[in-house]
């Protein structure tokens, strides 16, 4: 009896898989359609400080770091000249919108110095839900303290021991 039923177990597993898989897929599609959160928009004031920039200046680009967060890409140029220890960029605002249920919005900040590889930083912020329907967009502030590319560059020269 055991020898004849060796084929029954794989056949039963295959039958159950074919019967249950369409039901599970239909439930997943229905739940994903219901999980869409209404978009949340905030005015985000970005305050960026960069330490250790060289005298050649730099270019800074701020863009969304994930697809649920949307705002216009911002580009800033820091001119050549004498720099102090910390460069404070004039604060600027973006209207960030997210459809993420957690209301998270990530910002990708790329610092590019002349003669150096671009250095990318990612910073996140949870947007505030509006107090009432049709109310003015809340204002959030994101402060970013970043090291410059010249400080973060790896020294490739071998040291003598």
LOLOZA-439358 format. One record per residue (C-alpha): x, y, z; chain; residue number from 1; residue in three letters. Coordinates in nm, 4 decimals, padded with zeros to 6 digits. Layout:
LOLOZA-439358
+----------+----------+----------+--------+-----+--------+
:       c1 :       c2 :       c3 : chaine : num : residu :
+----------+----------+----------+--------+-----+--------+
:        X :        Y :        Z :      A : NUM :    ALA :
...
+----------+----------+----------+--------+-----+--------+
This chain:
LOLOZA-439358
+----------+----------+----------+--------+-----+--------+
:       c1 :       c2 :       c3 : chaine : num : residu :
+----------+----------+----------+--------+-----+--------+
:  00.0000 :  00.0000 :  00.0000 :      A :   1 :    UNK :
:  00.2808 :  00.2420 :  00.0857 :      A :   2 :    UNK :
:  00.4571 :  00.1748 : -00.2415 :      A :   3 :    UNK :
:  00.1528 :  00.2639 : -00.4530 :      A :   4 :    UNK :
:  00.0838 :  00.5926 : -00.2724 :      A :   5 :    UNK :
:  00.4272 :  00.7448 : -00.3280 :      A :   6 :    UNK :
:  00.2867 :  00.9522 : -00.6174 :      A :   7 :    UNK :
: -00.0178 :  01.0775 : -00.4199 :      A :   8 :    UNK :
:  00.1706 :  01.3270 : -00.2018 :      A :   9 :    UNK :
:  00.3248 :  01.5332 : -00.4853 :      A :  10 :    UNK :
: -00.0055 :  01.5275 : -00.6746 :      A :  11 :    UNK :
: -00.1970 :  01.6521 : -00.3685 :      A :  12 :    UNK :
:  00.0554 :  01.9324 : -00.3078 :      A :  13 :    UNK :
:  00.0346 :  02.0412 : -00.6727 :      A :  14 :    UNK :
: -00.3476 :  02.0361 : -00.6653 :      A :  15 :    UNK :
: -00.3644 :  02.2446 : -00.3460 :      A :  16 :    UNK :
: -00.1114 :  02.4934 : -00.4817 :      A :  17 :    UNK :
: -00.3135 :  02.5452 : -00.7988 :      A :  18 :    UNK :
: -00.6374 :  02.5822 : -00.6024 :      A :  19 :    UNK :
: -00.5096 :  02.8193 : -00.3307 :      A :  20 :    UNK :
: -00.2727 :  03.0437 : -00.5338 :      A :  21 :    UNK :
: -00.5457 :  03.2352 : -00.7281 :      A :  22 :    UNK :
: -00.7344 :  03.3059 : -00.4046 :      A :  23 :    UNK :
: -00.4218 :  03.4394 : -00.2297 :      A :  24 :    UNK :
: -00.3349 :  03.6572 : -00.5324 :      A :  25 :    UNK :
: -00.6859 :  03.8063 : -00.5457 :      A :  26 :    UNK :
: -00.6705 :  03.8912 : -00.1746 :      A :  27 :    UNK :
: -00.3280 :  04.0541 : -00.2141 :      A :  28 :    UNK :
: -00.4530 :  04.2686 : -00.5055 :      A :  29 :    UNK :
: -00.7601 :  04.3807 : -00.3087 :      A :  30 :    UNK :
: -00.5588 :  04.4707 :  00.0005 :      A :  31 :    UNK :
: -00.2943 :  04.6634 : -00.1970 :      A :  32 :    UNK :
: -00.5640 :  04.8764 : -00.3597 :      A :  33 :    UNK :
: -00.7038 :  04.9643 : -00.0158 :      A :  34 :    UNK :
: -00.3602 :  05.0488 :  00.1323 :      A :  35 :    UNK :
: -00.3106 :  05.3634 : -00.0788 :      A :  36 :    UNK :
: -00.2850 :  05.6551 :  00.1609 :      A :  37 :    UNK :
: -00.3998 :  06.0015 :  00.0570 :      A :  38 :    UNK :
: -00.1048 :  06.2240 : -00.0358 :      A :  39 :    UNK :
:  00.0366 :  06.4468 :  00.2386 :      A :  40 :    UNK :
:  00.2046 :  06.7755 :  00.1437 :      A :  41 :    UNK :
:  00.4345 :  06.9831 :  00.3659 :      A :  42 :    UNK :
:  00.6483 :  07.2855 :  00.3077 :      A :  43 :    UNK :
:  00.9929 :  07.1643 :  00.4162 :      A :  44 :    UNK :
:  01.2579 :  07.4220 :  00.5048 :      A :  45 :    UNK :
:  01.6040 :  07.2759 :  00.4415 :      A :  46 :    UNK :
:  01.8946 :  07.4122 :  00.6427 :      A :  47 :    UNK :
:  02.2212 :  07.2641 :  00.5164 :      A :  48 :    UNK :
:  02.5646 :  07.3167 :  00.6726 :      A :  49 :    UNK :
:  02.8764 :  07.1662 :  00.5170 :      A :  50 :    UNK :
:  03.2089 :  07.1452 :  00.6968 :      A :  51 :    UNK :
:  03.5474 :  07.1286 :  00.5268 :      A :  52 :    UNK :
:  03.4739 :  07.2486 :  00.1735 :      A :  53 :    UNK :
:  03.7763 :  07.3306 : -00.0392 :      A :  54 :    UNK :
:  03.8406 :  07.6678 : -00.1992 :      A :  55 :    UNK :
:  03.7291 :  07.5433 : -00.5417 :      A :  56 :    UNK :
:  03.3616 :  07.5696 : -00.4458 :      A :  57 :    UNK :
:  03.1004 :  07.2981 : -00.4910 :      A :  58 :    UNK :
:  02.7674 :  07.2083 : -00.6457 :      A :  59 :    UNK :
:  02.4857 :  07.0756 : -00.4316 :      A :  60 :    UNK :
:  02.1806 :  06.8930 : -00.5632 :      A :  61 :    UNK :
:  01.8779 :  06.7981 : -00.3523 :      A :  62 :    UNK :
:  01.6292 :  06.5492 : -00.4971 :      A :  63 :    UNK :
:  01.3807 :  06.2867 : -00.3722 :      A :  64 :    UNK :
:  01.5449 :  05.9664 : -00.2488 :      A :  65 :    UNK :
:  01.2491 :  05.7319 : -00.3008 :      A :  66 :    UNK :
:  00.9553 :  05.7218 : -00.5439 :      A :  67 :    UNK :
:  00.6809 :  05.7964 : -00.2869 :      A :  68 :    UNK :
:  00.8334 :  06.1369 : -00.2084 :      A :  69 :    UNK :
:  00.7940 :  06.4052 : -00.4735 :      A :  70 :    UNK :
:  00.9303 :  06.7594 : -00.5019 :      A :  71 :    UNK :
:  01.1241 :  06.9663 : -00.7553 :      A :  72 :    UNK :
:  01.4995 :  06.9058 : -00.7767 :      A :  73 :    UNK :
:  01.7003 :  07.1932 : -00.6278 :      A :  74 :    UNK :
:  02.0534 :  07.2813 : -00.7425 :      A :  75 :    UNK :
:  02.2817 :  07.5207 : -00.5538 :      A :  76 :    UNK :
:  02.6291 :  07.6418 : -00.6520 :      A :  77 :    UNK :
:  02.8797 :  07.7512 : -00.3898 :      A :  78 :    UNK :
:  03.1256 :  07.9907 : -00.5576 :      A :  79 :    UNK :
:  03.5043 :  07.9653 : -00.5404 :      A :  80 :    UNK :
:  03.6752 :  08.1564 : -00.2679 :      A :  81 :    UNK :
:  03.8028 :  08.1464 :  00.0851 :      A :  82 :    UNK :
:  03.5968 :  07.9183 :  00.3081 :      A :  83 :    UNK :
:  03.5685 :  07.8992 :  00.6828 :      A :  84 :    UNK :
:  03.5229 :  07.5816 :  00.8815 :      A :  85 :    UNK :
:  03.1506 :  07.5577 :  00.8118 :      A :  86 :    UNK :
:  02.9583 :  07.6759 :  00.5058 :      A :  87 :    UNK :
:  02.5978 :  07.7604 :  00.5864 :      A :  88 :    UNK :
:  02.3726 :  07.7530 :  00.2839 :      A :  89 :    UNK :
:  02.0864 :  07.9995 :  00.2841 :      A :  90 :    UNK :
:  01.7779 :  07.8020 :  00.3973 :      A :  91 :    UNK :
:  01.5364 :  07.7183 :  00.1165 :      A :  92 :    UNK :
:  01.1949 :  07.5543 :  00.1021 :      A :  93 :    UNK :
:  01.0486 :  07.2724 : -00.1065 :      A :  94 :    UNK :
:  00.6882 :  07.1543 : -00.1251 :      A :  95 :    UNK :
:  00.7287 :  06.7844 : -00.0517 :      A :  96 :    UNK :
:  00.4435 :  06.5399 : -00.1167 :      A :  97 :    UNK :
:  00.4372 :  06.1763 : -00.0125 :      A :  98 :    UNK :
:  00.1920 :  05.8920 : -00.0718 :      A :  99 :    UNK :
:  00.3724 :  05.6623 :  00.1716 :      A : 100 :    UNK :
:  00.1345 :  05.5435 :  00.4501 :      A : 101 :    UNK :
:  00.4068 :  05.6306 :  00.7057 :      A : 102 :    UNK :
:  00.4298 :  05.9869 :  00.5642 :      A : 103 :    UNK :
:  00.8085 :  05.9453 :  00.5305 :      A : 104 :    UNK :
:  00.9950 :  06.1589 :  00.2792 :      A : 105 :    UNK :
:  01.3644 :  06.1064 :  00.2036 :      A : 106 :    UNK :
:  01.6010 :  06.3658 :  00.0615 :      A : 107 :    UNK :
:  01.9124 :  06.2786 : -00.1404 :      A : 108 :    UNK :
:  02.1771 :  06.5497 : -00.1095 :      A : 109 :    UNK :
:  02.4749 :  06.5236 : -00.3464 :      A : 110 :    UNK :
:  02.7842 :  06.7392 : -00.2872 :      A : 111 :    UNK :
:  03.0198 :  06.7636 : -00.5855 :      A : 112 :    UNK :
:  03.3563 :  06.9354 : -00.5520 :      A : 113 :    UNK :
:  03.5986 :  06.9998 : -00.8381 :      A : 114 :    UNK :
:  03.8360 :  06.7070 : -00.8813 :      A : 115 :    UNK :
:  03.6498 :  06.4850 : -00.6321 :      A : 116 :    UNK :
:  03.3914 :  06.2115 : -00.6633 :      A : 117 :    UNK :
:  03.0372 :  06.3194 : -00.5736 :      A : 118 :    UNK :
:  02.9379 :  06.2403 : -00.2164 :      A : 119 :    UNK :
:  02.5720 :  06.1501 : -00.1579 :      A : 120 :    UNK :
:  02.3891 :  06.1821 :  00.1732 :      A : 121 :    UNK :
:  02.0352 :  06.0660 :  00.2489 :      A : 122 :    UNK :
:  01.8246 :  06.2279 :  00.5159 :      A : 123 :    UNK :
:  01.4638 :  06.1523 :  00.6039 :      A : 124 :    UNK :
:  01.1723 :  06.3315 :  00.7598 :      A : 125 :    UNK :
:  00.8206 :  06.2287 :  00.8588 :      A : 126 :    UNK :
:  00.5766 :  06.4814 :  00.7159 :      A : 127 :    UNK :
:  00.3037 :  06.6219 :  00.9372 :      A : 128 :    UNK :
: -00.0554 :  06.5409 :  00.8463 :      A : 129 :    UNK :
: -00.2742 :  06.8492 :  00.7900 :      A : 130 :    UNK :
: -00.4944 :  06.9443 :  01.0868 :      A : 131 :    UNK :
: -00.8122 :  06.9667 :  00.8795 :      A : 132 :    UNK :
: -00.9265 :  06.8940 :  00.5266 :      A : 133 :    UNK :
: -00.8315 :  07.1849 :  00.2983 :      A : 134 :    UNK :
: -00.6083 :  07.3459 :  00.5629 :      A : 135 :    UNK :
: -00.2793 :  07.5120 :  00.4728 :      A : 136 :    UNK :
:  00.0173 :  07.2752 :  00.4341 :      A : 137 :    UNK :
:  00.2154 :  07.2339 :  00.7578 :      A : 138 :    UNK :
:  00.5738 :  07.3611 :  00.7724 :      A : 139 :    UNK :
:  00.8574 :  07.1247 :  00.8709 :      A : 140 :    UNK :
:  01.2295 :  07.1914 :  00.9085 :      A : 141 :    UNK :
:  01.5134 :  06.9541 :  00.8189 :      A : 142 :    UNK :
:  01.8620 :  07.0471 :  00.9439 :      A : 143 :    UNK :
:  02.1500 :  06.8667 :  00.7739 :      A : 144 :    UNK :
:  02.5089 :  06.8790 :  00.8983 :      A : 145 :    UNK :
:  02.7303 :  06.7241 :  00.6315 :      A : 146 :    UNK :
:  03.1042 :  06.6597 :  00.6022 :      A : 147 :    UNK :
:  03.2587 :  06.7783 :  00.2764 :      A : 148 :    UNK :
:  03.3954 :  06.5481 :  00.0110 :      A : 149 :    UNK :
:  03.7552 :  06.6557 :  00.0758 :      A : 150 :    UNK :
:  03.7376 :  06.5403 :  00.4365 :      A : 151 :    UNK :
:  03.5660 :  06.2147 :  00.3490 :      A : 152 :    UNK :
:  03.8004 :  06.1220 :  00.0629 :      A : 153 :    UNK :
:  04.0113 :  05.8132 :  00.1223 :      A : 154 :    UNK :
:  04.3884 :  05.8579 :  00.1219 :      A : 155 :    UNK :
:  04.5158 :  05.6021 : -00.1283 :      A : 156 :    UNK :
:  04.8883 :  05.6636 : -00.0700 :      A : 157 :    UNK :
:  05.0628 :  05.3806 :  00.1101 :      A : 158 :    UNK :
:  05.2340 :  05.4692 :  00.4320 :      A : 159 :    UNK :
:  05.5824 :  05.3443 :  00.5139 :      A : 160 :    UNK :
:  05.6224 :  05.1371 :  00.8259 :      A : 161 :    UNK :
+----------+----------+----------+--------+-----+--------+
